[in-house]
Amino acid sequence: MLKVKVTAVGNSMGILLPKEALSKMKAAKGDTLYLVEGPDGYTLTPYQQDFDGQIEAAEGVMKRYKNTLRELAK
């Protein structure tokens, strides 16, 4: 567990993340992180939670309409 403190950033509040946390999340300056509420509190993640579902849906469409997409690509 890593300890962070809430600090003032202009008129807002923010936290500073240690290098080791950013490294494990493969996050860098300018990246977007997501704060996701769950039953046990909040989780900070570099991944959009519903992105996996969107990818699965897109793969299903591509598989179903493979021939149509191939013709449209010509």
PQR file with spaces between the fields and no chain letter, atoms N, CA, C, O and H, PARSE charges and radii, in Angstrom:
ATOM       1  N    MET     1       0.849   -1.168    0.000 -0.4000 1.5000
ATOM       2  CA   MET     1       0.000    0.000    0.000 -0.0000 2.0000
ATOM       3  C    MET     1       0.897    1.234    0.000  0.5500 1.7000
ATOM       4  O    MET     1       1.865    1.319    0.756 -0.5500 1.4000
ATOM       5  N    LEU     2       0.557    2.175   -0.853 -0.4000 1.5000
ATOM       6  CA   LEU     2       1.285    3.435   -0.928 -0.0000 2.0000
ATOM       7  C    LEU     2       0.445    4.541   -0.297  0.5500 1.7000
ATOM       8  O    LEU     2      -0.778    4.570   -0.440 -0.5500 1.4000
ATOM       9  H    LEU     2      -0.229    2.105   -1.467  0.4000 1.0000
ATOM      10  N    LYS     3       1.112    5.435    0.391 -0.4000 1.5000
ATOM      11  CA   LYS     3       0.434    6.536    1.065 -0.0000 2.0000
ATOM      12  C    LYS     3       0.608    7.801    0.230  0.5500 1.7000
ATOM      13  O    LYS     3       1.723    8.135   -0.171 -0.5500 1.4000
ATOM      14  H    LYS     3       2.105    5.411    0.507  0.4000 1.0000
ATOM      15  N    VAL     4      -0.494    8.505   -0.032 -0.4000 1.5000
ATOM      16  CA   VAL     4      -0.455    9.777   -0.759 -0.0000 2.0000
ATOM      17  C    VAL     4      -1.206   10.822    0.057  0.5500 1.7000
ATOM      18  O    VAL     4      -2.075   10.486    0.862 -0.5500 1.4000
ATOM      19  H    VAL     4      -1.400    8.234    0.294  0.4000 1.0000
ATOM      20  N    LYS     5      -0.870   12.078   -0.152 -0.4000 1.5000
ATOM      21  CA   LYS     5      -1.541   13.170    0.556 -0.0000 2.0000
ATOM      22  C    LYS     5      -2.297   14.032   -0.441  0.5500 1.7000
ATOM      23  O    LYS     5      -1.872   14.215   -1.581 -0.5500 1.4000
ATOM      24  H    LYS     5      -0.164   12.351   -0.805  0.4000 1.0000
ATOM      25  N    VAL     6      -3.419   14.553    0.012 -0.4000 1.5000
ATOM      26  CA   VAL     6      -4.200   15.485   -0.793 -0.0000 2.0000
ATOM      27  C    VAL     6      -3.554   16.860   -0.630  0.5500 1.7000
ATOM      28  O    VAL     6      -3.244   17.285    0.483 -0.5500 1.4000
ATOM      29  H    VAL     6      -3.765   14.404    0.938  0.4000 1.0000
ATOM      30  N    THR     7      -3.357   17.543   -1.749 -0.4000 1.5000
ATOM      31  CA   THR     7      -2.701   18.843   -1.739 -0.0000 2.0000
ATOM      32  C    THR     7      -3.464   19.824   -2.623  0.5500 1.7000
ATOM      33  O    THR     7      -4.208   19.418   -3.516 -0.5500 1.4000
ATOM      34  H    THR     7      -3.608   17.198   -2.654  0.4000 1.0000
ATOM      35  N    ALA     8      -3.276   21.098   -2.372 -0.4000 1.5000
ATOM      36  CA   ALA     8      -3.931   22.120   -3.189 -0.0000 2.0000
ATOM      37  C    ALA     8      -3.201   22.260   -4.520  0.5500 1.7000
ATOM      38  O    ALA     8      -1.973   22.323   -4.567 -0.5500 1.4000
ATOM      39  H    ALA     8      -2.672   21.428   -1.646  0.4000 1.0000
ATOM      40  N    VAL     9      -3.985   22.308   -5.607 -0.4000 1.5000
ATOM      41  CA   VAL     9      -3.461   22.528   -6.954 -0.0000 2.0000
ATOM      42  C    VAL     9      -4.316   23.647   -7.543  0.5500 1.7000
ATOM      43  O    VAL     9      -5.398   23.395   -8.074 -0.5500 1.4000
ATOM      44  H    VAL     9      -4.983   22.257   -5.569  0.4000 1.0000
ATOM      45  N    GLY    10      -3.829   24.876   -7.449 -0.4000 1.5000
ATOM      46  CA   GLY    10      -4.634   26.020   -7.871 -0.0000 2.0000
ATOM      47  C    GLY    10      -5.854   26.124   -6.979  0.5500 1.7000
ATOM      48  O    GLY    10      -5.726   26.143   -5.755 -0.5500 1.4000
ATOM      49  H    GLY    10      -2.950   25.080   -7.018  0.4000 1.0000
ATOM      50  N    ASN    11      -7.041   26.192   -7.574 -0.4000 1.5000
ATOM      51  CA   ASN    11      -8.287   26.248   -6.805 -0.0000 2.0000
ATOM      52  C    ASN    11      -8.876   24.864   -6.560  0.5500 1.7000
ATOM      53  O    ASN    11      -9.965   24.747   -5.998 -0.5500 1.4000
ATOM      54  H    ASN    11      -7.145   26.177   -8.569  0.4000 1.0000
ATOM      55  N    SER    12      -8.172   23.822   -6.972 -0.4000 1.5000
ATOM      56  CA   SER    12      -8.658   22.455   -6.837 -0.0000 2.0000
ATOM      57  C    SER    12      -7.796   21.692   -5.837  0.5500 1.7000
ATOM      58  O    SER    12      -6.878   22.247   -5.234 -0.5500 1.4000
ATOM      59  H    SER    12      -7.288   23.918   -7.428  0.4000 1.0000
ATOM      60  N    MET    13      -8.109   20.422   -5.675 -0.4000 1.5000
ATOM      61  CA   MET    13      -7.323   19.537   -4.826 -0.0000 2.0000
ATOM      62  C    MET    13      -6.792   18.405   -5.692  0.5500 1.7000
ATOM      63  O    MET    13      -7.417   18.036   -6.686 -0.5500 1.4000
ATOM      64  H    MET    13      -8.855   19.971   -6.165  0.4000 1.0000
ATOM      65  N    GLY    14      -5.647   17.857   -5.321 -0.4000 1.5000
ATOM      66  CA   GLY    14      -5.063   16.775   -6.092 -0.0000 2.0000
ATOM      67  C    GLY    14      -4.183   15.907   -5.224  0.5500 1.7000
ATOM      68  O    GLY    14      -3.944   16.207   -4.054 -0.5500 1.4000
ATOM      69  H    GLY    14      -5.139   18.157   -4.513  0.4000 1.0000
ATOM      70  N    ILE    15      -3.702   14.819   -5.817 -0.4000 1.5000
ATOM      71  CA   ILE    15      -2.750   13.950   -5.133 -0.0000 2.0000
ATOM      72  C    ILE    15      -1.531   13.792   -6.028  0.5500 1.7000
ATOM      73  O    ILE    15      -1.637   13.855   -7.253 -0.5500 1.4000
ATOM      74  H    ILE    15      -3.897   14.575   -6.767  0.4000 1.0000
ATOM      75  N    LEU    16      -0.385   13.590   -5.415 -0.4000 1.5000
ATOM      76  CA   LEU    16       0.838   13.304   -6.151 -0.0000 2.0000
ATOM      77  C    LEU    16       1.082   11.808   -6.060  0.5500 1.7000
ATOM      78  O    LEU    16       1.093   11.238   -4.969 -0.5500 1.4000
ATOM      79  H    LEU    16      -0.300   13.539   -4.420  0.4000 1.0000
ATOM      80  N    LEU    17       1.276   11.177   -7.208 -0.4000 1.5000
ATOM      81  CA   LEU    17       1.496    9.738   -7.233 -0.0000 2.0000
ATOM      82  C    LEU    17       2.993    9.442   -7.273  0.5500 1.7000
ATOM      83  O    LEU    17       3.724   10.064   -8.044 -0.5500 1.4000
ATOM      84  H    LEU    17       1.267   11.641   -8.094  0.4000 1.0000
ATOM      85  N    PRO    18       3.454    8.510   -6.457 -0.5600 1.5000
ATOM      86  CA   PRO    18       4.864    8.139   -6.472  0.2800 2.0000
ATOM      87  C    PRO    18       5.263    7.511   -7.811  0.5500 1.7000
ATOM      88  O    PRO    18       4.435    6.924   -8.507 -0.5500 1.4000
ATOM      89  N    LYS    19       6.538    7.645   -8.154 -0.4000 1.5000
ATOM      90  CA   LYS    19       7.045    7.096   -9.414 -0.0000 2.0000
ATOM      91  C    LYS    19       6.745    5.614   -9.539  0.5500 1.7000
ATOM      92  O    LYS    19       6.402    5.143  -10.624 -0.5500 1.4000
ATOM      93  H    LYS    19       7.211    8.122   -7.589  0.4000 1.0000
ATOM      94  N    GLU    20       6.869    4.869   -8.446 -0.4000 1.5000
ATOM      95  CA   GLU    20       6.640    3.417   -8.506 -0.0000 2.0000
ATOM      96  C    GLU    20       5.194    3.088   -8.857  0.5500 1.7000
ATOM      97  O    GLU    20       4.939    2.103   -9.549 -0.5500 1.4000
ATOM      98  H    GLU    20       7.148    5.251   -7.565  0.4000 1.0000
ATOM      99  N    ALA    21       4.238    3.900   -8.389 -0.4000 1.5000
ATOM     100  CA   ALA    21       2.831    3.670   -8.735 -0.0000 2.0000
ATOM     101  C    ALA    21       2.598    3.965  -10.211  0.5500 1.7000
ATOM     102  O    ALA    21       1.920    3.201  -10.897 -0.5500 1.4000
ATOM     103  H    ALA    21       4.445    4.701   -7.826  0.4000 1.0000
ATOM     104  N    LEU    22       3.152    5.065  -10.700 -0.4000 1.5000
ATOM     105  CA   LEU    22       3.010    5.409  -12.116 -0.0000 2.0000
ATOM     106  C    LEU    22       3.660    4.364  -13.003  0.5500 1.7000
ATOM     107  O    LEU    22       3.137    4.023  -14.064 -0.5500 1.4000
ATOM     108  H    LEU    22       3.703    5.686  -10.143  0.4000 1.0000
ATOM     109  N    SER    23       4.799    3.859  -12.565 -0.4000 1.5000
ATOM     110  CA   SER    23       5.503    2.837  -13.334 -0.0000 2.0000
ATOM     111  C    SER    23       4.661    1.565  -13.447  0.5500 1.7000
ATOM     112  O    SER    23       4.557    0.986  -14.529 -0.5500 1.4000
ATOM     113  H    SER    23       5.224    4.136  -11.703  0.4000 1.0000
ATOM     114  N    LYS    24       4.065    1.131  -12.346 -0.4000 1.5000
ATOM     115  CA   LYS    24       3.242   -0.088  -12.363 -0.0000 2.0000
ATOM     116  C    LYS    24       1.997    0.081  -13.227  0.5500 1.7000
ATOM     117  O    LYS    24       1.526   -0.876  -13.841 -0.5500 1.4000
ATOM     118  H    LYS    24       4.149    1.601  -11.468  0.4000 1.0000
ATOM     119  N    MET    25       1.461    1.318  -13.273 -0.4000 1.5000
ATOM     120  CA   MET    25       0.284    1.576  -14.105 -0.0000 2.0000
ATOM     121  C    MET    25       0.674    1.920  -15.532  0.5500 1.7000
ATOM     122  O    MET    25      -0.194    2.098  -16.387 -0.5500 1.4000
ATOM     123  H    MET    25       1.844    2.095  -12.774  0.4000 1.0000
ATOM     124  N    LYS    26       1.980    2.014  -15.798 -0.4000 1.5000
ATOM     125  CA   LYS    26       2.488    2.416  -17.116 -0.0000 2.0000
ATOM     126  C    LYS    26       1.865    3.752  -17.527  0.5500 1.7000
ATOM     127  O    LYS    26       1.436    3.932  -18.667 -0.5500 1.4000
ATOM     128  H    LYS    26       2.685    1.869  -15.103  0.4000 1.0000
ATOM     129  N    ALA    27       1.827    4.679  -16.573 -0.4000 1.5000
ATOM     130  CA   ALA    27       1.252    6.002  -16.808 -0.0000 2.0000
ATOM     131  C    ALA    27       2.371    7.042  -16.782  0.5500 1.7000
ATOM     132  O    ALA    27       3.367    6.893  -16.074 -0.5500 1.4000
ATOM     133  H    ALA    27       2.175    4.532  -15.647  0.4000 1.0000
ATOM     134  N    ALA    28       2.180    8.080  -17.561 -0.4000 1.5000
ATOM     135  CA   ALA    28       3.157    9.164  -17.637 -0.0000 2.0000
ATOM     136  C    ALA    28       2.414   10.495  -17.683  0.5500 1.7000
ATOM     137  O    ALA    28       1.185   10.537  -17.740 -0.5500 1.4000
ATOM     138  H    ALA    28       1.371    8.200  -18.136  0.4000 1.0000
ATOM     139  N    LYS    29       3.171   11.560  -17.658 -0.4000 1.5000
ATOM     140  CA   LYS    29       2.597   12.905  -17.699 -0.0000 2.0000
ATOM     141  C    LYS    29       1.677   13.042  -18.917  0.5500 1.7000
ATOM     142  O    LYS    29       2.053   12.690  -20.035 -0.5500 1.4000
ATOM     143  H    LYS    29       4.170   11.526  -17.612  0.4000 1.0000
ATOM     144  N    GLY    30       0.477   13.555  -18.682 -0.4000 1.5000
ATOM     145  CA   GLY    30      -0.480   13.763  -19.764 -0.0000 2.0000
ATOM     146  C    GLY    30      -1.426   12.604  -19.992  0.5500 1.7000
ATOM     147  O    GLY    30      -2.422   12.766  -20.696 -0.5500 1.4000
ATOM     148  H    GLY    30       0.172   13.841  -17.773  0.4000 1.0000
ATOM     149  N    ASP    31      -1.150   11.424  -19.415 -0.4000 1.5000
ATOM     150  CA   ASP    31      -2.042   10.270  -19.566 -0.0000 2.0000
ATOM     151  C    ASP    31      -3.320   10.485  -18.773  0.5500 1.7000
ATOM     152  O    ASP    31      -3.341   11.266  -17.822 -0.5500 1.4000
ATOM     153  H    ASP    31      -0.340   11.292  -18.843  0.4000 1.0000
ATOM     154  N    THR    32      -4.376    9.801  -19.158 -0.4000 1.5000
ATOM     155  CA   THR    32      -5.645    9.845  -18.449 -0.0000 2.0000
ATOM     156  C    THR    32      -5.746    8.634  -17.540  0.5500 1.7000
ATOM     157  O    THR    32      -5.496    7.506  -17.967 -0.5500 1.4000
ATOM     158  H    THR    32      -4.359    9.166  -19.931  0.4000 1.0000
ATOM     159  N    LEU    33      -6.112    8.864  -16.293 -0.4000 1.5000
ATOM     160  CA   LEU    33      -6.375    7.783  -15.347 -0.0000 2.0000
ATOM     161  C    LEU    33      -7.853    7.839  -14.986  0.5500 1.7000
ATOM     162  O    LEU    33      -8.467    8.904  -15.045 -0.5500 1.4000
ATOM     163  H    LEU    33      -6.315    9.780  -15.946  0.4000 1.0000
ATOM     164  N    TYR    34      -8.420    6.709  -14.618 -0.4000 1.5000
ATOM     165  CA   TYR    34      -9.845    6.619  -14.307 -0.0000 2.0000
ATOM     166  C    TYR    34     -10.025    6.260  -12.837  0.5500 1.7000
ATOM     167  O    TYR    34      -9.392    5.334  -12.330 -0.5500 1.4000
ATOM     168  H    TYR    34      -7.921    5.844  -14.570  0.4000 1.0000
ATOM     169  N    LEU    35     -10.889    6.997  -12.166 -0.4000 1.5000
ATOM     170  CA   LEU    35     -11.247    6.731  -10.788 -0.0000 2.0000
ATOM     171  C    LEU    35     -12.587    6.019  -10.816  0.5500 1.7000
ATOM     172  O    LEU    35     -13.610    6.617  -11.151 -0.5500 1.4000
ATOM     173  H    LEU    35     -11.404    7.749  -12.578  0.4000 1.0000
ATOM     174  N    VAL    36     -12.580    4.731  -10.462 -0.4000 1.5000
ATOM     175  CA   VAL    36     -13.765    3.885  -10.594 -0.0000 2.0000
ATOM     176  C    VAL    36     -14.304    3.551   -9.202  0.5500 1.7000
ATOM     177  O    VAL    36     -13.572    3.065   -8.339 -0.5500 1.4000
ATOM     178  H    VAL    36     -11.749    4.245  -10.191  0.4000 1.0000
ATOM     179  N    GLU    37     -15.592    3.821   -9.000 -0.4000 1.5000
ATOM     180  CA   GLU    37     -16.216    3.493   -7.718 -0.0000 2.0000
ATOM     181  C    GLU    37     -16.655    2.045   -7.713  0.5500 1.7000
ATOM     182  O    GLU    37     -17.293    1.577   -8.656 -0.5500 1.4000
ATOM     183  H    GLU    37     -16.186    4.215   -9.701  0.4000 1.0000
ATOM     184  N    GLY    38     -16.317    1.341   -6.656 -0.4000 1.5000
ATOM     185  CA   GLY    38     -16.707   -0.054   -6.502 -0.0000 2.0000
ATOM     186  C    GLY    38     -17.268   -0.287   -5.114  0.5500 1.7000
ATOM     187  O    GLY    38     -17.370    0.653   -4.326 -0.5500 1.4000
ATOM     188  H    GLY    38     -15.799    1.721   -5.890  0.4000 1.0000
ATOM     189  N    PRO    39     -17.634   -1.517   -4.799 -0.5600 1.5000
ATOM     190  CA   PRO    39     -18.228   -1.808   -3.494  0.2800 2.0000
ATOM     191  C    PRO    39     -17.257   -1.578   -2.330  0.5500 1.7000
ATOM     192  O    PRO    39     -17.692   -1.323   -1.207 -0.5500 1.4000
ATOM     193  N    ASP    40     -15.962   -1.667   -2.586 -0.4000 1.5000
ATOM     194  CA   ASP    40     -14.962   -1.489   -1.534 -0.0000 2.0000
ATOM     195  C    ASP    40     -14.309   -0.120   -1.558  0.5500 1.7000
ATOM     196  O    ASP    40     -13.299    0.086   -0.884 -0.5500 1.4000
ATOM     197  H    ASP    40     -15.609   -1.875   -3.498  0.4000 1.0000
ATOM     198  N    GLY    41     -14.852    0.815   -2.310 -0.4000 1.5000
ATOM     199  CA   GLY    41     -14.282    2.154   -2.392 -0.0000 2.0000
ATOM     200  C    GLY    41     -13.914    2.489   -3.828  0.5500 1.7000
ATOM     201  O    GLY    41     -14.539    2.005   -4.771 -0.5500 1.4000
ATOM     202  H    GLY    41     -15.672    0.648   -2.857  0.4000 1.0000
ATOM     203  N    TYR    42     -12.896    3.319   -3.981 -0.4000 1.5000
ATOM     204  CA   TYR    42     -12.475    3.766   -5.308 -0.0000 2.0000
ATOM     205  C    TYR    42     -11.192    3.068   -5.736  0.5500 1.7000
ATOM     206  O    TYR    42     -10.351    2.728   -4.903 -0.5500 1.4000
ATOM     207  H    TYR    42     -12.388    3.712   -3.215  0.4000 1.0000
ATOM     208  N    THR    43     -11.048    2.857   -7.043 -0.4000 1.5000
ATOM     209  CA   THR    43      -9.847    2.288   -7.629 -0.0000 2.0000
ATOM     210  C    THR    43      -9.359    3.246   -8.701  0.5500 1.7000
ATOM     211  O    THR    43     -10.149    3.736   -9.508 -0.5500 1.4000
ATOM     212  H    THR    43     -11.731    3.133   -7.719  0.4000 1.0000
ATOM     213  N    LEU    44      -8.062    3.515   -8.712 -0.4000 1.5000
ATOM     214  CA   LEU    44      -7.445    4.354   -9.734 -0.0000 2.0000
ATOM     215  C    LEU    44      -6.810    3.438  -10.763  0.5500 1.7000
ATOM     216  O    LEU    44      -5.967    2.610  -10.417 -0.5500 1.4000
ATOM     217  H    LEU    44      -7.420    3.118   -8.057  0.4000 1.0000
ATOM     218  N    THR    45      -7.198    3.573  -12.014 -0.4000 1.5000
ATOM     219  CA   THR    45      -6.715    2.671  -13.049 -0.0000 2.0000
ATOM     220  C    THR    45      -6.438    3.428  -14.348  0.5500 1.7000
ATOM     221  O    THR    45      -7.089    4.433  -14.630 -0.5500 1.4000
ATOM     222  H    THR    45      -7.882    4.246  -12.295  0.4000 1.0000
ATOM     223  N    PRO    46      -5.474    2.949  -15.138 -0.5600 1.5000
ATOM     224  CA   PRO    46      -5.227    3.568  -16.437  0.2800 2.0000
ATOM     225  C    PRO    46      -6.172    3.040  -17.521  0.5500 1.7000
ATOM     226  O    PRO    46      -6.140    3.518  -18.656 -0.5500 1.4000
ATOM     227  N    TYR    47      -7.008    2.060  -17.179 -0.4000 1.5000
ATOM     228  CA   TYR    47      -7.874    1.422  -18.163 -0.0000 2.0000
ATOM     229  C    TYR    47      -9.324    1.825  -17.974  0.5500 1.7000
ATOM     230  O    TYR    47      -9.830    1.878  -16.853 -0.5500 1.4000
ATOM     231  H    TYR    47      -7.033    1.672  -16.258  0.4000 1.0000
ATOM     232  N    GLN    48      -9.979    2.106  -19.081 -0.4000 1.5000
ATOM     233  CA   GLN    48     -11.401    2.425  -19.050 -0.0000 2.0000
ATOM     234  C    GLN    48     -12.161    1.123  -18.850  0.5500 1.7000
ATOM     235  O    GLN    48     -11.989    0.186  -19.629 -0.5500 1.4000
ATOM     236  H    GLN    48      -9.568    2.063  -19.992  0.4000 1.0000
ATOM     237  N    GLN    49     -12.995    1.046  -17.821 -0.4000 1.5000
ATOM     238  CA   GLN    49     -13.649   -0.197  -17.430 -0.0000 2.0000
ATOM     239  C    GLN    49     -14.482   -0.835  -18.537  0.5500 1.7000
ATOM     240  O    GLN    49     -14.426   -2.052  -18.712 -0.5500 1.4000
ATOM     241  H    GLN    49     -13.135    1.807  -17.188  0.4000 1.0000
ATOM     242  N    ASP    50     -15.240   -0.062  -19.277 -0.4000 1.5000
ATOM     243  CA   ASP    50     -16.125   -0.638  -20.291 -0.0000 2.0000
ATOM     244  C    ASP    50     -15.433   -0.843  -21.637  0.5500 1.7000
ATOM     245  O    ASP    50     -16.075   -1.275  -22.594 -0.5500 1.4000
ATOM     246  H    ASP    50     -15.285    0.927  -19.135  0.4000 1.0000
ATOM     247  N    PHE    51     -14.137   -0.540  -21.728 -0.4000 1.5000
ATOM     248  CA   PHE    51     -13.418   -0.667  -22.989 -0.0000 2.0000
ATOM     249  C    PHE    51     -13.360   -2.123  -23.456  0.5500 1.7000
ATOM     250  O    PHE    51     -13.498   -2.387  -24.650 -0.5500 1.4000
ATOM     251  H    PHE    51     -13.616   -0.189  -20.950  0.4000 1.0000
ATOM     252  N    ASP    52     -13.159   -3.068  -22.540 -0.4000 1.5000
ATOM     253  CA   ASP    52     -13.113   -4.486  -22.911 -0.0000 2.0000
ATOM     254  C    ASP    52     -14.426   -4.936  -23.543  0.5500 1.7000
ATOM     255  O    ASP    52     -14.424   -5.690  -24.516 -0.5500 1.4000
ATOM     256  H    ASP    52     -13.046   -2.854  -21.570  0.4000 1.0000
ATOM     257  N    GLY    53     -15.525   -4.482  -23.000 -0.4000 1.5000
ATOM     258  CA   GLY    53     -16.828   -4.825  -23.567 -0.0000 2.0000
ATOM     259  C    GLY    53     -17.014   -4.249  -24.955  0.5500 1.7000
ATOM     260  O    GLY    53     -17.596   -4.892  -25.829 -0.5500 1.4000
ATOM     261  H    GLY    53     -15.526   -3.869  -22.210  0.4000 1.0000
ATOM     262  N    GLN    54     -16.518   -3.032  -25.160 -0.4000 1.5000
ATOM     263  CA   GLN    54     -16.609   -2.404  -26.473 -0.0000 2.0000
ATOM     264  C    GLN    54     -15.776   -3.168  -27.499  0.5500 1.7000
ATOM     265  O    GLN    54     -16.206   -3.347  -28.639 -0.5500 1.4000
ATOM     266  H    GLN    54     -16.045   -2.510  -24.450  0.4000 1.0000
ATOM     267  N    ILE    55     -14.592   -3.616  -27.103 -0.4000 1.5000
ATOM     268  CA   ILE    55     -13.726   -4.387  -28.005 -0.0000 2.0000
ATOM     269  C    ILE    55     -14.393   -5.702  -28.376  0.5500 1.7000
ATOM     270  O    ILE    55     -14.379   -6.095  -29.542 -0.5500 1.4000
ATOM     271  H    ILE    55     -14.243   -3.470  -26.177  0.4000 1.0000
ATOM     272  N    GLU    56     -14.974   -6.384  -27.403 -0.4000 1.5000
ATOM     273  CA   GLU    56     -15.658   -7.652  -27.683 -0.0000 2.0000
ATOM     274  C    GLU    56     -16.815   -7.439  -28.665  0.5500 1.7000
ATOM     275  O    GLU    56     -17.008   -8.241  -29.579 -0.5500 1.4000
ATOM     276  H    GLU    56     -14.986   -6.065  -26.455  0.4000 1.0000
ATOM     277  N    ALA    57     -17.572   -6.380  -28.482 -0.4000 1.5000
ATOM     278  CA   ALA    57     -18.679   -6.085  -29.390 -0.0000 2.0000
ATOM     279  C    ALA    57     -18.169   -5.797  -30.792  0.5500 1.7000
ATOM     280  O    ALA    57     -18.744   -6.271  -31.772 -0.5500 1.4000
ATOM     281  H    ALA    57     -17.416   -5.729  -27.739  0.4000 1.0000
ATOM     282  N    ALA    58     -17.088   -5.020  -30.897 -0.4000 1.5000
ATOM     283  CA   ALA    58     -16.522   -4.698  -32.212 -0.0000 2.0000
ATOM     284  C    ALA    58     -16.000   -5.955  -32.901  0.5500 1.7000
ATOM     285  O    ALA    58     -16.196   -6.130  -34.103 -0.5500 1.4000
ATOM     286  H    ALA    58     -16.620   -4.635  -30.101  0.4000 1.0000
ATOM     287  N    GLU    59     -15.335   -6.834  -32.145 -0.4000 1.5000
ATOM     288  CA   GLU    59     -14.837   -8.076  -32.740 -0.0000 2.0000
ATOM     289  C    GLU    59     -15.981   -8.951  -33.243  0.5500 1.7000
ATOM     290  O    GLU    59     -15.859   -9.602  -34.280 -0.5500 1.4000
ATOM     291  H    GLU    59     -15.176   -6.692  -31.168  0.4000 1.0000
ATOM     292  N    GLY    60     -17.094   -8.966  -32.507 -0.4000 1.5000
ATOM     293  CA   GLY    60     -18.263   -9.729  -32.940 -0.0000 2.0000
ATOM     294  C    GLY    60     -18.823   -9.195  -34.249  0.5500 1.7000
ATOM     295  O    GLY    60     -19.167   -9.965  -35.145 -0.5500 1.4000
ATOM     296  H    GLY    60     -17.194   -8.437  -31.664  0.4000 1.0000
ATOM     297  N    VAL    61     -18.912   -7.877  -34.356 -0.4000 1.5000
ATOM     298  CA   VAL    61     -19.405   -7.254  -35.590 -0.0000 2.0000
ATOM     299  C    VAL    61     -18.458   -7.547  -36.746  0.5500 1.7000
ATOM     300  O    VAL    61     -18.903   -7.886  -37.843 -0.5500 1.4000
ATOM     301  H    VAL    61     -18.631   -7.251  -33.628  0.4000 1.0000
ATOM     302  N    MET    62     -17.160   -7.421  -36.510 -0.4000 1.5000
ATOM     303  CA   MET    62     -16.178   -7.668  -37.581 -0.0000 2.0000
ATOM     304  C    MET    62     -16.223   -9.115  -38.047  0.5500 1.7000
ATOM     305  O    MET    62     -16.084   -9.393  -39.238 -0.5500 1.4000
ATOM     306  H    MET    62     -16.798   -7.146  -35.619  0.4000 1.0000
ATOM     307  N    LYS    63     -16.416  -10.035  -37.110 -0.4000 1.5000
ATOM     308  CA   LYS    63     -16.486  -11.449  -37.482 -0.0000 2.0000
ATOM     309  C    LYS    63     -17.769  -11.727  -38.265  0.5500 1.7000
ATOM     310  O    LYS    63     -17.748  -12.438  -39.270 -0.5500 1.4000
ATOM     311  H    LYS    63     -16.529   -9.809  -36.143  0.4000 1.0000
ATOM     312  N    ARG    64     -18.873  -11.167  -37.804 -0.4000 1.5000
ATOM     313  CA   ARG    64     -20.166  -11.415  -38.437 -0.0000 2.0000
ATOM     314  C    ARG    64     -20.229  -10.826  -39.847  0.5500 1.7000
ATOM     315  O    ARG    64     -20.795  -11.439  -40.752 -0.5500 1.4000
ATOM     316  H    ARG    64     -18.889  -10.589  -36.988  0.4000 1.0000
ATOM     317  N    TYR    65     -19.651   -9.643  -40.031 -0.4000 1.5000
ATOM     318  CA   TYR    65     -19.723   -8.947  -41.313 -0.0000 2.0000
ATOM     319  C    TYR    65     -18.369   -8.906  -42.020  0.5500 1.7000
ATOM     320  O    TYR    65     -18.052   -7.940  -42.715 -0.5500 1.4000
ATOM     321  H    TYR    65     -19.191   -9.145  -39.295  0.4000 1.0000
ATOM     322  N    LYS    66     -17.584   -9.948  -41.840 -0.4000 1.5000
ATOM     323  CA   LYS    66     -16.239  -10.012  -42.407 -0.0000 2.0000
ATOM     324  C    LYS    66     -16.236   -9.781  -43.916  0.5500 1.7000
ATOM     325  O    LYS    66     -15.449   -8.978  -44.417 -0.5500 1.4000
ATOM     326  H    LYS    66     -17.841  -10.733  -41.276  0.4000 1.0000
ATOM     327  N    ASN    67     -17.098  -10.469  -44.635 -0.4000 1.5000
ATOM     328  CA   ASN    67     -17.133  -10.346  -46.093 -0.0000 2.0000
ATOM     329  C    ASN    67     -17.582   -8.951  -46.528  0.5500 1.7000
ATOM     330  O    ASN    67     -17.026   -8.381  -47.467 -0.5500 1.4000
ATOM     331  H    ASN    67     -17.737  -11.121  -44.228  0.4000 1.0000
ATOM     332  N    THR    68     -18.573   -8.412  -45.855 -0.4000 1.5000
ATOM     333  CA   THR    68     -19.059   -7.076  -46.175 -0.0000 2.0000
ATOM     334  C    THR    68     -17.966   -6.044  -45.938  0.5500 1.7000
ATOM     335  O    THR    68     -17.756   -5.162  -46.771 -0.5500 1.4000
ATOM     336  H    THR    68     -19.025   -8.875  -45.092  0.4000 1.0000
ATOM     337  N    LEU    69     -17.272   -6.141  -44.818 -0.4000 1.5000
ATOM     338  CA   LEU    69     -16.202   -5.201  -44.503 -0.0000 2.0000
ATOM     339  C    LEU    69     -15.054   -5.318  -45.511  0.5500 1.7000
ATOM     340  O    LEU    69     -14.439   -4.319  -45.886 -0.5500 1.4000
ATOM     341  H    LEU    69     -17.443   -6.857  -44.140  0.4000 1.0000
ATOM     342  N    ARG    70     -14.775   -6.550  -45.942 -0.4000 1.5000
ATOM     343  CA   ARG    70     -13.720   -6.758  -46.940 -0.0000 2.0000
ATOM     344  C    ARG    70     -14.086   -6.075  -48.257  0.5500 1.7000
ATOM     345  O    ARG    70     -13.231   -5.460  -48.893 -0.5500 1.4000
ATOM     346  H    ARG    70     -15.274   -7.361  -45.638  0.4000 1.0000
ATOM     347  N    GLU    71     -15.348   -6.180  -48.668 -0.4000 1.5000
ATOM     348  CA   GLU    71     -15.787   -5.541  -49.904 -0.0000 2.0000
ATOM     349  C    GLU    71     -15.764   -4.015  -49.769  0.5500 1.7000
ATOM     350  O    GLU    71     -15.394   -3.317  -50.713 -0.5500 1.4000
ATOM     351  H    GLU    71     -16.043   -6.680  -48.151  0.4000 1.0000
ATOM     352  N    LEU    72     -16.148   -3.507  -48.628 -0.4000 1.5000
ATOM     353  CA   LEU    72     -16.130   -2.056  -48.419 -0.0000 2.0000
ATOM     354  C    LEU    72     -14.703   -1.503  -48.412  0.5500 1.7000
ATOM     355  O    LEU    72     -14.482   -0.344  -48.761 -0.5500 1.4000
ATOM     356  H    LEU    72     -16.448   -4.074  -47.861  0.4000 1.0000
ATOM     357  N    ALA    73     -13.744   -2.329  -48.016 -0.4000 1.5000
ATOM     358  CA   ALA    73     -12.356   -1.888  -47.958 -0.0000 2.0000
ATOM     359  C    ALA    73     -11.736   -1.770  -49.338  0.5500 1.7000
ATOM     360  O    ALA    73     -10.684   -1.145  -49.479 -0.5500 1.4000
ATOM     361  H    ALA    73     -13.924   -3.271  -47.732  0.4000 1.0000
ATOM     362  N    LYS    74     -12.348   -2.347  -50.354 -0.4000 1.5000
ATOM     363  CA   LYS    74     -11.780   -2.294  -51.717 -0.0000 2.0000
ATOM     364  C    LYS    74     -11.925   -0.929  -52.334  0.5500 1.7000
ATOM     365  O    LYS    74     -11.501   -0.718  -53.470 -0.5500 1.4000
ATOM     366  H    LYS    74     -13.202   -2.854  -50.239  0.4000 1.0000
